[in-house]
């Protein structure tokens, strides 16, 4: 049993010496550990402050983007409303054009007046749907030439300046476009 006792004693002494060494190491490094804890706390606080600062900056940036987006959306809605209003006015002008043709050429079959009206509407839609500015301008000029020709044909017929019973120049324009 003495061997066992001696062995247990040695183990206990070993444990005590390990604890003593650990205690000596902790005492010797207590300042370093305190400095490390302090540095970690300061680093965490600095990181927290930086995160708050970035969070505030992000909120500000998001607010600016939202304001800019809202303004652009409002301008786009206004532009779309104006475009719809303009389109309706164009359609009303085309309806007047059809009425003018029908009143100028009372003998003209209704289908011809509708064909002229339909062609003018077709030119309007091509102009309206064009994405490229150059194309839009070309289609607009075609529409203006067409409407001017229709009005000119009707005016000449009403003034008796032409013997044509049909709006020949207008029908020629339609025929050229279909070829």
C-alpha positions in Angstrom: 0.0 0.0 0.0 2.9 2.3 0.5 3.6 2.1 -3.2 0.1 3.0 -3.9 0.3 5.8 -1.4 3.6 7.0 -2.8 2.2 6.8 -6.3 -0.9 8.9 -5.3 1.3 11.3 -3.6 3.4 11.7 -6.7 0.3 12.3 -8.7 -1.0 14.8 -6.2 2.4 16.6 -6.2 2.4 16.5 -10.0 -1.1 18.1 -10.1 0.0 20.7 -7.5 3.2 21.5 -9.4 1.1 21.9 -12.7 -1.3 24.2 -10.8 1.6 26.1 -9.3 3.2 26.5 -12.7 -0.1 27.6 -14.2 -0.6 30.1 -11.4 3.0 31.4 -11.8 2.4 31.7 -15.5 -0.9 33.5 -15.0 0.7 35.9 -12.5 3.6 36.5 -14.8 1.3 37.2 -17.7 -1.5 38.9 -15.9 -0.6 42.3 -17.3 -0.4 40.9 -20.8 -3.7 39.2 -20.4 -5.3 42.3 -19.0 -3.9 44.3 -21.9 -5.2 41.8 -24.4 -8.6 41.8 -22.8 -8.6 45.6 -22.8 -7.4 45.7 -26.5 -10.1 43.2 -27.5 -12.8 45.3 -25.7 -11.5 48.5 -27.4 -11.4 46.7 -30.8 -15.0 45.5 -30.3 -16.1 49.0 -29.4 -14.3 50.4 -32.4 -15.8 47.8 -34.6 -19.3 48.5 -33.2 -18.8 52.3 -33.7 -17.6 51.6 -37.3 -20.6 49.4 -37.9 -22.9 52.1 -36.5 -21.3 54.7 -38.7 -21.6 52.5 -41.8 -25.2 51.7 -40.9 -26.0 55.4 -40.6 -24.2 56.0 -44.0 -26.1 53.2 -45.6 -29.4 54.4 -44.3 -28.6 57.9 -45.6 -27.6 56.4 -49.0 -30.8 54.3 -49.2 -32.8 57.4 -48.3 -31.2 59.4 -51.1 -31.7 56.5 -53.6 -35.3 56.2 -52.5 -35.9 60.0 -52.9 -34.2 59.9 -56.3 -36.2 56.8 -57.4 -39.5 58.4 -56.2 -38.7 61.6 -58.1 -37.8 59.6 -61.3 -40.9 57.5 -60.9 -43.0 60.7 -60.5 -41.4 62.2 -63.6 -41.9 59.0 -65.5 -45.6 58.8 -64.5 -46.1 62.5 -65.5 -44.4 61.8 -68.8 -46.6 58.7 -69.4 -49.8 60.7 -68.5 -48.7 63.4 -71.0 -48.0 60.8 -73.6 -51.4 59.2 -73.2 -53.0 62.7 -73.4 -51.0 63.5 -76.6 -51.9 60.1 -78.1 -55.6 60.7 -77.4 -55.3 64.1 -79.0 -53.7 62.5 -82.1 -56.6 60.0 -82.2 -59.1 62.8 -81.9 -57.4 64.6 -84.8 -57.5 61.5 -86.9 -61.2 61.1 -86.2 -61.6 64.7 -87.3 -59.7 63.8 -90.4 -62.1 61.0 -91.1 -65.0 63.3 -90.6 -63.5 65.8 -92.9 -63.0 63.2 -95.6 -66.6 62.0 -95.2 -68.0 65.6 -95.3 -65.8 66.6 -98.3 -66.4 63.5 -100.4 -70.0 62.8 -99.6 -70.2 60.3 -102.5 -67.1 58.5 -101.3 -67.8 54.9 -100.0 -67.4 54.8 -96.2 -64.8 52.0 -96.6 -62.4 54.4 -98.4 -62.7 57.0 -95.6 -62.1 54.2 -93.0 -59.1 53.0 -95.0 -57.6 56.5 -95.0 -58.3 56.8 -91.3 -56.9 53.3 -90.7 -53.7 54.2 -92.6 -53.3 57.4 -90.6 -53.8 55.4 -87.4 -51.2 52.9 -88.6 -48.7 55.7 -89.2 -49.4 57.2 -85.8 -48.9 53.8 -84.1 -45.6 53.3 -86.0 -44.5 56.7 -84.8 -45.6 56.1 -81.3 -44.0 52.7 -81.0 -40.6 53.6 -82.5 -37.8 53.3 -80.0 -35.1 55.2 -81.9 -35.5 59.0 -82.1 -34.5 59.1 -85.7 -37.2 56.5 -86.6 -39.8 58.3 -84.5 -39.0 61.5 -86.5 -39.2 59.7 -89.8 -42.6 58.2 -88.9 -43.8 61.6 -87.6 -42.9 63.2 -90.9 -44.7 60.5 -92.8 -47.8 61.1 -90.7 -47.6 64.9 -91.2 -47.2 64.5 -95.0 -50.1 62.0 -95.1 -52.4 64.3 -93.0 -51.4 67.3 -95.0 -52.1 65.5 -98.3 -55.5 64.4 -97.0 -56.5 67.9 -96.0 -55.1 69.4 -99.2 -57.1 66.9 -101.3 -60.2 67.7 -99.4 -59.7 71.5 -99.7 -59.0 71.3 -103.4 -62.1 69.2 -103.9 -64.3 71.5 -101.9 -63.0 74.6 -103.7 -63.6 72.9 -107.1 -59.9 73.2 -108.0 -59.8 69.5 -108.9 -62.0 67.3 -111.0 -61.0 64.1 -109.1 -64.0 62.4 -107.4 -61.5 60.7 -105.1 -58.7 61.9 -102.9 -56.2 60.7 -105.5 -53.0 62.0 -103.9 -54.0 60.5 -100.6 -54.8 57.1 -102.1 -51.5 57.2 -104.0 -49.6 57.7 -100.7 -51.4 54.7 -99.2 -50.6 52.7 -102.3 -46.9 53.6 -102.2 -46.7 52.5 -98.6 -48.2 49.1 -99.4 -45.9 48.4 -102.3 
